Amino acid sequence: MSDGRSTSAPPPAAGSGSSVSDPDLNFRRNSSSRGVKSVHPLPPPSATTRYLCVFKYGAVVFINVPAKTQTQLLNKIKAHCKYPIPAGFEHVDGYKVVVDSGITDMEAVISEGGEHLTVRNLDLNSVSVISTVMGQTVALDYYYVVVDNMLSSFEDLNSTVEKTGTFSAMEKERLFKIVAENNSIFIGMVSKLGLLERSDTAWNHSSYVGAWEGMREEFELKERFENLEFKLNLIQHNTRFFIEILHNQKSDKLEWIIIVLIGFESVLMIMDMSGVGEKVFGFLNVAM
């Protein structure tokens, strides 16, 4: 029997899994570029089937794949990624899957403590449920790092504005980048990760519902999503406040420009009505 190992580092990169003999499977996931693009059974070196799942949002899942093969596959996958995660900065996690053809009633059952998942067969349905949850949880790890960095950057921005009372061009650019990144993460978590949706397999096959919900509870996907949502809402609320200040400052500037123009026009009108304007403009024409 082998235990799943997990490590964590900054942004997402790729998943991994060690090959062991039945009935115990060691499963690891991690994220690697930026839902499933492909699920491929790899040619097995033994009787144990190996799987590789690649998600469009950047998660890569390995089941029963030796560490050396994982590294080789990751390097090939990263070669096709627009923004690959540097080696050593990948988020990696693990989960144990046990194959037991003797279980009844359900195709997959999660253990009482949530330490492992037992499946009747390691087929594409069970792989779909497992890899979807694992891909989502590692992507959340990545988003946690990004959001924490955003909060840190916003704290620096807030401190600078507190001292100076004004926004420089660079600070305005940082603020707009934070707003765009905040919106991008919201969209990514809801649409790309599908955190608020049920797995198609669990939706179409009720025997997988327990495993789906159990794994989501084990990895606290709902709670972590709500925590991230709170942080993003906090950033959004504060950036809205600063943007309103910038808007008001711009409005004040435009008002002063209008006042100056009106004043200039009034001076010209007075000069023209008093007769001085004709002399002044005549002199200017001669000078030019």
C-alpha positions as a Markdown table, in Angstrom:
| # | Residue | x | y | z |
|---|---|---|---|---|
| 1 | Met | 0.0 | 0.0 | 0.0 |
| 2 | Ser | 1.4 | 3.4 | -0.9 |
| 3 | Asp | 0.5 | 6.8 | 0.5 |
| 4 | Gly | -0.1 | 9.9 | -1.7 |
| 5 | Arg | 2.4 | 12.7 | -1.2 |
| 6 | Ser | 1.8 | 16.3 | -1.8 |
| 7 | Thr | 4.0 | 19.4 | -2.0 |
| 8 | Ser | 3.1 | 23.0 | -2.6 |
| 9 | Ala | 4.8 | 25.9 | -4.3 |
| 10 | Pro | 3.7 | 29.2 | -5.9 |
| 11 | Pro | 1.7 | 29.1 | -9.3 |
| 12 | Pro | 0.2 | 25.9 | -10.9 |
| 13 | Ala | 2.1 | 23.5 | -13.1 |
| 14 | Ala | 1.6 | 19.7 | -13.5 |
| 15 | Gly | 0.3 | 16.7 | -11.7 |
| 16 | Ser | 2.0 | 13.4 | -11.0 |
| 17 | Gly | 1.3 | 9.9 | -9.8 |
| 18 | Ser | 3.5 | 7.0 | -8.8 |
| 19 | Ser | 2.9 | 3.6 | -10.3 |
| 20 | Val | 2.0 | 0.9 | -7.8 |
| 21 | Ser | 0.4 | -2.5 | -8.0 |
| 22 | Asp | -3.3 | -3.1 | -7.5 |
| 23 | Pro | -5.4 | -2.7 | -5.5 |
| 24 | Asp | -3.8 | 0.5 | -4.2 |
| 25 | Leu | -3.1 | 3.5 | -6.5 |
| 26 | Asn | -1.1 | 6.6 | -5.7 |
| 27 | Phe | -2.6 | 9.7 | -7.3 |
| 28 | Arg | -1.1 | 13.2 | -7.5 |
| 29 | Arg | -2.2 | 16.3 | -9.2 |
| 30 | Asn | -0.7 | 19.7 | -9.9 |
| 31 | Ser | -1.2 | 22.5 | -12.4 |
| 32 | Ser | 1.0 | 23.5 | -15.4 |
| 33 | Ser | 0.0 | 26.1 | -18.0 |
| 34 | Arg | -3.1 | 28.1 | -18.2 |
| 35 | Gly | -11.6 | 22.3 | -18.5 |
| 36 | Val | -10.3 | 18.7 | -19.6 |
| 37 | Lys | -8.6 | 19.1 | -22.9 |
| 38 | Ser | -7.7 | 15.4 | -23.1 |
| 39 | Val | -7.8 | 12.2 | -21.1 |
| 40 | His | -5.3 | 9.6 | -22.3 |
| 41 | Pro | -4.6 | 6.1 | -21.0 |
| 42 | Leu | -0.8 | 5.8 | -21.4 |
| 43 | Pro | 0.7 | 2.5 | -22.7 |
| 44 | Pro | 1.2 | 0.6 | -19.4 |
| 45 | Pro | 4.6 | -0.9 | -18.5 |
| 46 | Ser | 2.7 | -3.5 | -16.5 |
| 47 | Ala | -0.8 | -4.6 | -15.9 |
| 48 | Thr | -1.6 | -1.3 | -14.2 |
| 49 | Thr | -3.2 | 1.3 | -16.5 |
| 50 | Arg | -1.8 | 4.8 | -16.4 |
| 51 | Tyr | -3.7 | 8.0 | -17.2 |
| 52 | Leu | -2.8 | 11.5 | -18.1 |
| 53 | Cys | -5.4 | 14.3 | -18.0 |
| 54 | Val | -4.7 | 17.8 | -19.3 |
| 55 | Phe | -7.1 | 20.6 | -18.5 |
| 56 | Lys | -7.4 | 23.8 | -20.6 |
| 57 | Tyr | -7.0 | 26.0 | -17.5 |
| 58 | Gly | -3.6 | 24.6 | -16.7 |
| 59 | Ala | -4.0 | 21.5 | -14.5 |
| 60 | Val | -2.3 | 18.3 | -15.4 |
| 61 | Val | -3.2 | 15.0 | -13.7 |
| 62 | Phe | -1.2 | 11.8 | -13.6 |
| 63 | Ile | -2.5 | 8.5 | -12.4 |
| 64 | Asn | 0.0 | 5.6 | -11.9 |
| 65 | Val | 2.7 | 7.4 | -13.8 |
| 66 | Pro | 6.3 | 7.1 | -12.5 |
| 67 | Ala | 8.1 | 10.3 | -11.4 |
| 68 | Lys | 10.6 | 10.2 | -14.2 |
| 69 | Thr | 7.9 | 9.8 | -16.8 |
| 70 | Gln | 5.9 | 12.6 | -15.2 |
| 71 | Thr | 8.9 | 15.0 | -15.6 |
| 72 | Gln | 9.3 | 14.0 | -19.3 |
| 73 | Leu | 5.6 | 14.5 | -20.1 |
| 74 | Leu | 5.5 | 17.8 | -18.2 |
| 75 | Asn | 8.4 | 19.1 | -20.3 |
| 76 | Lys | 6.6 | 18.1 | -23.5 |
| 77 | Ile | 3.4 | 19.8 | -22.3 |
| 78 | Lys | 5.1 | 23.0 | -21.2 |
| 79 | Ala | 6.6 | 23.3 | -24.6 |
| 80 | His | 3.1 | 24.0 | -25.9 |
| 81 | Cys | 2.1 | 26.3 | -23.1 |
| 82 | Lys | 1.9 | 30.1 | -23.5 |
| 83 | Tyr | 2.9 | 30.8 | -20.0 |
| 84 | Pro | 4.5 | 27.7 | -18.5 |
| 85 | Ile | 5.3 | 27.6 | -14.8 |
| 86 | Pro | 9.0 | 27.4 | -14.1 |
| 87 | Ala | 10.3 | 24.1 | -12.7 |
| 88 | Gly | 10.2 | 24.1 | -8.9 |
| 89 | Phe | 7.3 | 26.5 | -8.7 |
| 90 | Glu | 4.6 | 24.0 | -9.5 |
| 91 | His | 1.8 | 23.2 | -7.1 |
| 92 | Val | 1.6 | 19.5 | -6.4 |
| 93 | Asp | -0.8 | 17.5 | -4.4 |
| 94 | Gly | -1.7 | 13.9 | -3.9 |
| 95 | Tyr | -4.6 | 11.6 | -3.2 |
| 96 | Lys | -4.9 | 7.8 | -2.8 |
| 97 | Val | -7.2 | 5.8 | -5.0 |
| 98 | Val | -8.0 | 2.1 | -4.2 |
| 99 | Val | -9.3 | -0.3 | -6.8 |
| 100 | Asp | -11.7 | -2.9 | -5.3 |
| 101 | Ser | -13.9 | -4.9 | -7.7 |
| 102 | Gly | -15.8 | -6.2 | -4.7 |
| 103 | Ile | -17.6 | -3.0 | -3.8 |
| 104 | Thr | -21.3 | -2.9 | -4.5 |
| 105 | Asp | -24.1 | -0.4 | -5.0 |
| 106 | Met | -21.7 | 2.4 | -6.0 |
| 107 | Glu | -19.0 | 2.7 | -8.6 |
| 108 | Ala | -16.9 | 4.8 | -6.3 |
| 109 | Val | -16.9 | 5.3 | -2.5 |
| 110 | Ile | -14.9 | 7.8 | -0.4 |
| 111 | Ser | -13.5 | 6.5 | 2.9 |
| 112 | Glu | -15.1 | 7.7 | 6.2 |
| 113 | Gly | -12.3 | 10.0 | 7.0 |
| 114 | Gly | -11.8 | 11.1 | 3.4 |
| 115 | Glu | -8.2 | 9.8 | 3.2 |
| 116 | His | -8.8 | 7.8 | 0.0 |
| 117 | Leu | -11.3 | 6.9 | -2.7 |
| 118 | Thr | -12.3 | 3.3 | -3.5 |
| 119 | Val | -13.4 | 2.6 | -7.1 |
| 120 | Arg | -14.8 | -0.6 | -8.6 |
| 121 | Asn | -12.9 | 0.0 | -11.8 |
| 122 | Leu | -10.4 | 2.6 | -12.8 |
| 123 | Asp | -12.2 | 3.5 | -16.0 |
| 124 | Leu | -12.7 | 6.9 | -17.7 |
| 125 | Asn | -15.8 | 7.7 | -15.5 |
| 126 | Ser | -13.9 | 7.4 | -12.3 |
| 127 | Val | -10.8 | 9.1 | -13.7 |
| 128 | Ser | -13.1 | 12.0 | -14.9 |
| 129 | Val | -14.5 | 12.5 | -11.3 |
| 130 | Ile | -11.1 | 12.2 | -9.6 |
| 131 | Ser | -9.1 | 14.4 | -12.1 |
| 132 | Thr | -11.7 | 17.1 | -12.2 |
| 133 | Val | -11.7 | 17.6 | -8.4 |
| 134 | Met | -7.9 | 17.4 | -8.3 |
| 135 | Gly | -7.5 | 19.8 | -11.1 |
| 136 | Gln | -9.8 | 22.3 | -9.4 |
| 137 | Thr | -8.1 | 22.1 | -6.0 |
| 138 | Val | -4.6 | 22.7 | -7.5 |
| 139 | Ala | -5.9 | 25.6 | -9.6 |
| 140 | Leu | -7.3 | 27.1 | -6.3 |
| 141 | Asp | -3.9 | 26.8 | -4.8 |
| 142 | Tyr | -2.6 | 28.9 | -7.7 |
| 143 | Tyr | -5.3 | 31.5 | -7.4 |
| 144 | Tyr | -4.6 | 31.8 | -3.7 |
| 145 | Val | -1.0 | 32.8 | -4.4 |
| 146 | Val | -2.1 | 35.3 | -7.1 |
| 147 | Val | -4.8 | 36.9 | -4.9 |
| 148 | Asp | -2.4 | 37.2 | -2.0 |
| 149 | Asn | 0.1 | 38.9 | -4.3 |
| 150 | Met | -2.7 | 41.2 | -5.4 |
| 151 | Leu | -3.5 | 42.1 | -1.9 |
| 152 | Ser | 0.1 | 42.8 | -1.1 |
| 153 | Ser | 0.4 | 45.0 | -4.2 |
| 154 | Phe | -2.8 | 46.8 | -3.3 |
| 155 | Glu | -1.5 | 47.3 | 0.3 |
| 156 | Asp | 1.7 | 49.0 | -1.2 |
| 157 | Leu | -0.4 | 51.1 | -3.5 |
| 158 | Asn | -2.7 | 52.2 | -0.6 |
| 159 | Ser | 0.3 | 53.0 | 1.6 |
| 160 | Thr | 1.8 | 55.2 | -1.2 |
| 161 | Val | -1.4 | 57.1 | -1.8 |
| 162 | Glu | -1.8 | 57.5 | 2.0 |
| 163 | Lys | 1.6 | 59.3 | 2.2 |
| 164 | Thr | 1.4 | 61.4 | -1.0 |
| 165 | Gly | -2.4 | 61.9 | -1.3 |
| 166 | Thr | -2.1 | 61.6 | -5.1 |
| 167 | Phe | -1.8 | 59.0 | -7.9 |
| 168 | Ser | 1.2 | 58.9 | -10.1 |
| 169 | Ala | 0.9 | 57.6 | -13.7 |
| 170 | Met | 2.6 | 54.3 | -12.5 |
| 171 | Glu | 0.2 | 53.9 | -9.6 |
| 172 | Lys | -2.7 | 54.4 | -11.9 |
| 173 | Glu | -1.4 | 51.7 | -14.2 |
| 174 | Arg | -0.9 | 49.3 | -11.2 |
| 175 | Leu | -4.5 | 50.1 | -10.1 |
| 176 | Phe | -6.0 | 49.3 | -13.5 |
| 177 | Lys | -3.9 | 46.1 | -13.7 |
| 178 | Ile | -5.3 | 44.9 | -10.3 |
| 179 | Val | -8.8 | 45.6 | -11.5 |
| 180 | Ala | -8.3 | 43.6 | -14.7 |
| 181 | Glu | -6.6 | 40.7 | -12.8 |
| 182 | Asn | -9.4 | 40.7 | -10.2 |
| 183 | Asn | -12.0 | 40.3 | -12.9 |
| 184 | Ser | -10.0 | 37.7 | -14.8 |
| 185 | Ile | -9.7 | 35.5 | -11.7 |
| 186 | Phe | -13.5 | 35.7 | -11.0 |
| 187 | Ile | -14.2 | 34.7 | -14.6 |
| 188 | Gly | -11.6 | 31.9 | -14.5 |
| 189 | Met | -12.9 | 30.3 | -11.3 |
| 190 | Val | -16.5 | 30.3 | -12.4 |
| 191 | Ser | -16.3 | 29.6 | -16.1 |
| 192 | Lys | -13.0 | 27.8 | -16.7 |
| 193 | Leu | -12.8 | 25.8 | -13.5 |
| 194 | Gly | -16.5 | 25.2 | -13.2 |
| 195 | Leu | -16.4 | 25.3 | -9.4 |
| 196 | Leu | -20.1 | 26.0 | -9.2 |
| 197 | Glu | -21.0 | 23.1 | -11.5 |
| 198 | Arg | -21.3 | 19.4 | -11.0 |
| 199 | Ser | -19.1 | 17.0 | -12.9 |
| 200 | Asp | -20.8 | 15.6 | -16.1 |
| 201 | Thr | -20.0 | 12.1 | -14.9 |
| 202 | Ala | -21.6 | 12.7 | -11.5 |
| 203 | Trp | -24.6 | 14.3 | -13.2 |
| 204 | Asn | -25.2 | 11.5 | -15.6 |
| 205 | His | -24.2 | 8.6 | -13.3 |
| 206 | Ser | -25.7 | 8.8 | -9.8 |
| 207 | Ser | -23.3 | 6.1 | -8.5 |
| 208 | Tyr | -20.5 | 8.7 | -8.7 |
| 209 | Val | -22.3 | 11.5 | -6.9 |
| 210 | Gly | -21.1 | 10.4 | -3.4 |
| 211 | Ala | -17.5 | 10.3 | -4.6 |
| 212 | Trp | -17.7 | 13.6 | -6.3 |
| 213 | Glu | -19.3 | 15.4 | -3.3 |
| 214 | Gly | -17.0 | 13.6 | -0.9 |
| 215 | Met | -13.8 | 14.6 | -2.7 |
| 216 | Arg | -15.0 | 18.2 | -3.0 |
| 217 | Glu | -15.7 | 18.2 | 0.8 |
| 218 | Glu | -12.3 | 16.6 | 1.5 |
| 219 | Phe | -10.5 | 19.3 | -0.4 |
| 220 | Glu | -12.8 | 22.0 | 0.9 |
| 221 | Leu | -13.4 | 23.4 | -2.5 |
| 222 | Lys | -16.6 | 25.3 | -1.5 |
| 223 | Glu | -14.9 | 26.9 | 1.6 |
| 224 | Arg | -11.8 | 27.8 | -0.3 |
| 225 | Phe | -13.8 | 29.3 | -3.2 |
| 226 | Glu | -15.8 | 31.4 | -0.7 |
| 227 | Asn | -12.6 | 32.6 | 1.0 |
| 228 | Leu | -11.1 | 33.6 | -2.4 |
| 229 | Glu | -14.4 | 35.3 | -3.3 |
| 230 | Phe | -14.3 | 37.4 | -0.1 |
| 231 | Lys | -10.7 | 38.5 | -0.9 |
| 232 | Leu | -11.6 | 39.4 | -4.4 |
| 233 | Asn | -14.7 | 41.3 | -3.3 |
| 234 | Leu | -12.5 | 43.2 | -0.8 |
| 235 | Ile | -10.1 | 44.2 | -3.6 |
| 236 | Gln | -12.9 | 45.1 | -5.9 |
| 237 | His | -14.6 | 47.3 | -3.3 |
| 238 | Asn | -11.4 | 49.2 | -2.5 |
| 239 | Thr | -10.3 | 49.6 | -6.2 |
| 240 | Arg | -13.8 | 51.0 | -7.0 |
| 241 | Phe | -13.2 | 53.6 | -4.2 |
| 242 | Phe | -9.8 | 54.6 | -5.7 |
| 243 | Ile | -11.3 | 54.7 | -9.3 |
| 244 | Glu | -14.1 | 57.0 | -8.0 |
| 245 | Ile | -11.4 | 59.3 | -6.5 |
| 246 | Leu | -9.5 | 59.4 | -9.9 |
| 247 | His | -12.8 | 60.1 | -11.7 |
| 248 | Asn | -13.6 | 63.0 | -9.3 |
| 249 | Gln | -10.0 | 64.4 | -9.6 |
| 250 | Lys | -10.4 | 64.3 | -13.4 |
| 251 | Ser | -13.8 | 65.9 | -13.2 |
| 252 | Asp | -12.3 | 68.7 | -11.0 |
| 253 | Lys | -9.5 | 69.2 | -13.4 |
| 254 | Leu | -11.9 | 69.5 | -16.4 |
| 255 | Glu | -14.1 | 72.0 | -14.4 |
| 256 | Trp | -11.0 | 74.2 | -13.7 |
| 257 | Ile | -10.1 | 74.1 | -17.4 |
| 258 | Ile | -13.7 | 75.2 | -18.3 |
| 259 | Ile | -13.5 | 78.0 | -15.7 |
| 260 | Val | -10.2 | 79.2 | -17.1 |
| 261 | Leu | -11.6 | 79.1 | -20.7 |
| 262 | Ile | -14.7 | 81.0 | -19.6 |
| 263 | Gly | -12.6 | 83.6 | -17.8 |
| 264 | Phe | -10.4 | 84.0 | -20.9 |
| 265 | Glu | -13.4 | 84.5 | -23.1 |
| 266 | Ser | -14.8 | 87.1 | -20.7 |
| 267 | Val | -11.6 | 89.0 | -20.7 |
| 268 | Leu | -11.6 | 89.1 | -24.5 |
| 269 | Met | -15.2 | 90.2 | -24.5 |
| 270 | Ile | -14.5 | 93.1 | -22.1 |
| 271 | Met | -11.5 | 94.2 | -24.1 |
| 272 | Asp | -13.5 | 94.2 | -27.3 |
| 273 | Met | -16.4 | 96.1 | -25.7 |
| 274 | Ser | -14.0 | 98.7 | -24.2 |
| 275 | Gly | -12.2 | 99.3 | -27.5 |
| 276 | Val | -8.9 | 98.1 | -26.1 |
| 277 | Gly | -9.2 | 94.9 | -27.9 |
| 278 | Glu | -8.9 | 96.5 | -31.3 |
| 279 | Lys | -5.7 | 98.1 | -30.4 |
| 280 | Val | -4.2 | 95.0 | -28.9 |
| 281 | Phe | -5.2 | 92.7 | -31.7 |
| 282 | Gly | -4.0 | 95.3 | -34.2 |
| 283 | Phe | -0.6 | 95.5 | -32.5 |
| 284 | Leu | -0.4 | 91.7 | -32.5 |
| 285 | Asn | -1.1 | 91.5 | -36.2 |
| 286 | Val | 1.6 | 94.0 | -37.0 |
| 287 | Ala | 4.1 | 92.1 | -34.7 |
| 288 | Met | 3.4 | 88.9 | -36.5 |
